């Protein structure tokens, strides 16, 4: 069952937005995956993968009566979100987001930069609130398959999908399943692994779902810094991280893999061909860091996945 993460942030929202959400029919709130606030402009939601207007009469495909907020409303929301201390979030704001209680809020507006690198905002004009929905057990069939076929010894898994389809949700459930206490799980025939989660944006690890799990988490650091720390002092068997990015990240992941660590990670894309066009991801696949691709797709309100195996430069579907 999905958790209703919107309740965790509801009290911080501008009054007009909060009132409109509270008037929605039962069951609608938990289907919202994104909520976008724009100062002086429309408020929208993403519901079952579709973009809709939030109005004072409900969610609609018609912009009439759309809820709008002011600059002051947005400033107050961000102040509340930061617990009255925007300074405490200065480092992540400089990278374009704030994370609170596992909910990532992406920021947009007029960016400031130094030496071509983003340093923050001179004006924030809006926010995209991404709402995590944990789906317990969603990775169970995948876990059963990969553990029966040599995971983690024969290479890790790369989860692929467009934004907002469920990569983080799947990675979280994979981490739970692999690290779960042997008294409460059977998918791995009673075995569990030491898992380290590199949670750069503080989205993967939600403490309430990891009770009894042999999972350690490093938050607020880059993958490169987190990898160095984890490999040096935590001796993980499996590392879970989010999007594959730079060549530096790939090089450090490669080094850690050859040191005996298996990886589960994600990247944006539509299919396996997108992953293999990404130079860093292809390098890791060719080196055997990732043996499997798991491709997620959304059709309406339903998300499904297909598993592919990568070997000797070729891809074959193995499951679903």
Helices and strands as residue ranges (DSSP letters): G 5-8, G 10-12, H 15-22, G 29-31, E 32-38, E 44-47, E 50-55, E 58-60, H 71-81, G 86-89, H 90-93, E 97-100, E 103-114, E 117-130, H 140-148, E 156-161, H 167-179, E 195-199, G 207-209, E 215-219, H 223-233, E 238-243, H 247-258, E 262-268, H 272-277, H 279-286, E 290-299, E 302-311, E 314-319
